[in-house]
Amino acid sequence: MGVDTRARILDGAGAAVVRFGLAKTSLEDVAAAAGVSRATVYRWFPGGRDEVFDALVGRELAKVADVMIERIERADDLGGALAAVLRWGGAAIRSHELLQASLDSAPDELAVRLARFEHGPTDLVVPALAERLLTETGRTPEAAHVDATYLAMMLLSLIANPGSWDLDDDRAVARLVDTQLLGAVGG
């Protein structure tokens, strides 16, 4: 029941943010959306609103990392892995209701919460990328780690802000992977 209650509170927090926006969502809104009392929320999250929303951000970042790792591991090669992550990421950002509601209502608060996770999904994705680099390029483990860290940071950066790159265009993504990602690590 404990894990279910915690998850229910986080689900309620996400639903409340989508409904009211991050800036206007109160702990009472979270409790009501989760179908629990305010005291139950505090029992699971003694730090109140900040702790609830930090946990929600952490859970969402872990989900992002899981999808990225899955796409990295399923691809035929490193270039295909990078392209798959970029194509998924562009669409995922635009269709993520919770993220969009947070960006619309409180982009500064969201940025602060994301910054608390220093590396977030990057640290989780680096080992999968390093493994691809080790097996496909013969790099040393140290060089593979450095290059994997660069690639993970670039992937997340490009997903969040692709600039002039069209992540829905397969040819543009292939050019981006070849020139800006693989080209930068000598892949």
C-alpha positions as CSV (number, residue, x, y, z in Angstrom):
1,M,0.0,0.0,0.0
2,G,2.9,2.4,0.8
3,V,4.4,2.5,-2.6
4,D,0.9,2.7,-4.1
5,T,0.1,5.7,-1.9
6,R,3.3,7.5,-2.9
7,A,2.7,6.9,-6.6
8,R,-0.9,8.0,-6.2
9,I,0.2,11.3,-4.7
10,L,2.7,11.9,-7.5
11,D,0.0,11.0,-10.1
12,G,-2.3,13.4,-8.3
13,A,0.4,16.1,-8.4
14,G,0.8,15.6,-12.1
15,A,-2.9,15.8,-12.7
16,A,-3.2,18.9,-10.6
17,V,-0.4,20.6,-12.5
18,V,-2.0,19.8,-15.8
19,R,-5.3,21.2,-14.6
20,F,-4.1,24.3,-12.7
21,G,-0.5,24.9,-13.8
22,L,2.6,24.4,-11.7
23,A,2.5,27.9,-10.2
24,K,-1.0,27.7,-8.9
25,T,-1.1,24.0,-7.8
26,S,-1.3,23.8,-4.0
27,L,-0.8,20.9,-1.7
28,E,-4.6,20.8,-1.2
29,D,-5.0,20.4,-5.0
30,V,-2.5,17.5,-5.0
31,A,-4.3,15.8,-2.1
32,A,-7.7,16.2,-3.7
33,A,-6.4,14.9,-7.1
34,A,-4.8,11.9,-5.4
35,G,-7.9,11.1,-3.3
36,V,-6.0,11.4,0.0
37,S,-5.9,13.8,2.9
38,R,-3.4,16.6,3.2
39,A,-2.0,14.8,6.3
40,T,-1.3,11.7,4.1
41,V,0.6,13.9,1.6
42,Y,2.7,15.2,4.5
43,R,3.3,11.7,5.8
44,W,4.8,10.7,2.5
45,F,6.4,14.1,1.7
46,P,7.3,15.9,5.0
47,G,8.8,18.7,3.0
48,G,5.4,19.6,1.6
49,R,4.9,21.1,-1.8
50,D,8.6,21.3,-2.7
51,E,9.3,17.7,-1.9
52,V,6.2,16.5,-3.8
53,F,7.2,18.4,-6.9
54,D,10.8,17.5,-6.7
55,A,9.8,13.9,-6.5
56,L,7.5,14.3,-9.5
57,V,10.3,15.9,-11.5
58,G,12.6,13.1,-10.5
59,R,10.1,10.4,-11.5
60,E,9.5,12.1,-14.9
61,L,13.3,12.4,-15.6
62,A,13.7,8.7,-14.8
63,K,11.0,7.9,-17.3
64,V,12.8,10.0,-19.9
65,A,16.1,8.1,-19.2
66,D,14.4,4.7,-19.4
67,V,13.0,5.5,-22.9
68,M,16.3,6.9,-24.1
69,I,18.2,3.8,-22.8
70,E,15.7,1.5,-24.5
71,R,16.1,3.3,-27.8
72,I,19.9,3.2,-27.5
73,E,20.0,-0.5,-26.8
74,R,17.5,-1.5,-29.5
75,A,19.2,0.4,-32.3
76,D,21.4,-1.4,-34.8
77,D,24.3,1.0,-34.3
78,L,25.3,4.2,-32.4
79,G,24.2,6.6,-35.2
80,G,20.8,4.8,-35.3
81,A,20.6,5.0,-31.5
82,L,21.2,8.8,-31.5
83,A,18.8,9.4,-34.3
84,A,16.1,7.3,-32.6
85,V,16.5,9.2,-29.3
86,L,16.3,12.6,-31.1
87,R,13.2,11.7,-33.2
88,W,11.4,10.4,-30.1
89,G,12.5,13.3,-27.9
90,G,11.2,16.1,-30.1
91,A,7.8,14.6,-30.3
92,A,7.8,13.6,-26.6
93,I,8.5,17.2,-25.4
94,R,5.7,18.6,-27.5
95,S,3.1,16.0,-26.4
96,H,4.1,15.9,-22.7
97,E,1.1,17.5,-21.0
98,L,2.7,17.8,-17.6
99,L,5.8,19.5,-19.0
100,Q,3.8,21.8,-21.2
101,A,1.6,22.8,-18.3
102,S,4.7,23.5,-16.2
103,L,6.4,25.5,-18.9
104,D,3.2,27.5,-19.5
105,S,2.6,28.4,-15.9
106,A,6.0,28.5,-14.2
107,P,9.0,28.1,-16.4
108,D,11.3,29.6,-13.8
109,E,10.1,27.2,-11.1
110,L,10.5,24.3,-13.4
111,A,14.0,25.3,-14.3
112,V,15.0,25.5,-10.6
113,R,13.5,22.1,-10.0
114,L,15.3,20.6,-13.0
115,A,18.6,22.2,-11.9
116,R,18.3,20.3,-8.6
117,F,18.9,17.1,-10.5
118,E,22.3,18.4,-11.7
119,H,22.6,15.6,-14.4
120,G,19.3,13.9,-14.3
121,P,18.9,11.5,-17.1
122,T,22.4,12.2,-18.4
123,D,24.0,10.1,-15.7
124,L,21.6,7.2,-16.4
125,V,22.1,7.3,-20.2
126,V,25.9,7.6,-20.2
127,P,26.6,3.9,-19.4
128,A,24.4,2.7,-22.4
129,L,26.1,5.2,-24.7
130,A,29.6,4.2,-23.4
131,E,28.9,0.6,-24.0
132,R,27.9,1.3,-27.6
133,L,31.1,3.4,-28.0
134,L,33.3,0.6,-26.5
135,T,31.9,-2.1,-28.7
136,E,31.5,-0.1,-32.0
137,T,34.6,2.1,-31.9
138,G,37.1,0.4,-29.7
139,R,37.7,3.4,-27.5
140,T,39.2,3.0,-24.1
141,P,36.7,2.9,-21.3
142,E,37.8,6.4,-20.2
143,A,37.4,7.9,-23.7
144,A,34.1,6.1,-24.2
145,H,32.8,7.6,-20.9
146,V,33.9,11.1,-21.9
147,D,32.4,10.8,-25.3
148,A,29.2,9.2,-23.9
149,T,28.8,12.1,-21.5
150,Y,29.1,14.6,-24.3
151,L,26.6,12.7,-26.4
152,A,24.1,12.4,-23.6
153,M,24.3,16.1,-22.8
154,M,23.9,17.0,-26.4
155,L,21.0,14.7,-26.9
156,L,19.1,16.3,-24.0
157,S,20.1,19.8,-25.0
158,L,18.9,19.2,-28.6
159,I,15.7,17.6,-27.5
160,A,14.9,20.5,-25.2
161,N,15.9,23.1,-27.7
162,P,16.6,21.9,-31.2
163,G,17.2,25.4,-32.6
164,S,16.9,25.2,-36.4
165,W,17.1,21.4,-36.5
166,D,13.8,19.7,-37.4
167,L,13.6,16.6,-35.3
168,D,10.6,15.4,-37.3
169,D,12.7,15.2,-40.5
170,D,14.7,12.0,-40.8
171,R,17.2,13.5,-43.2
172,A,17.8,16.5,-40.9
173,V,18.2,14.2,-37.9
174,A,20.7,12.0,-39.9
175,R,22.7,15.1,-40.8
176,L,22.6,16.4,-37.2
177,V,23.8,13.0,-35.9
178,D,26.6,12.8,-38.5
179,T,27.9,16.4,-38.2
180,Q,27.2,17.5,-34.6
181,L,27.2,14.3,-32.6
182,L,29.3,11.5,-34.3
183,G,31.5,14.1,-36.0
184,A,32.3,15.7,-32.7
185,V,33.4,12.4,-31.1
186,G,35.2,11.1,-34.1
187,G,32.5,8.4,-34.6
